[in-house]
Amino acid sequence: PEILKLMPNIKLTILIGQYAMKYYLGAAEKANLTETVRAFQDYLPEFFPIVHPSPLNFRWQAKNPWFEEEVVPVLRERVREILK
């Protein structure tokens, strides 16, 4: 988007949900949302894809405990580093 050109110091773009992933990752997106989120490190340091934190996705989160255990801590640390 045009507005991003006015913000040259963005260090990380968090892609929340499948629509954001499709828009920003394009052909680099994996076969489905789960695979894309699981492969989050493939998109660093520019992008960090995560599932949308909607109540509709609670089932997805329950079926994929690795997200909370492995992905969320990395996201927290990455954001902490950027905000220092």
Secondary structure, 3 states (H helix, E strand, C coil): CHHHHCCCCCCCEEEECHHHHHHHHHHHCCCCHHHHHHCHHHCCCCEEEECCCCHHHHHHHHHCCHHHHHHHHHHHHHHHHHHC
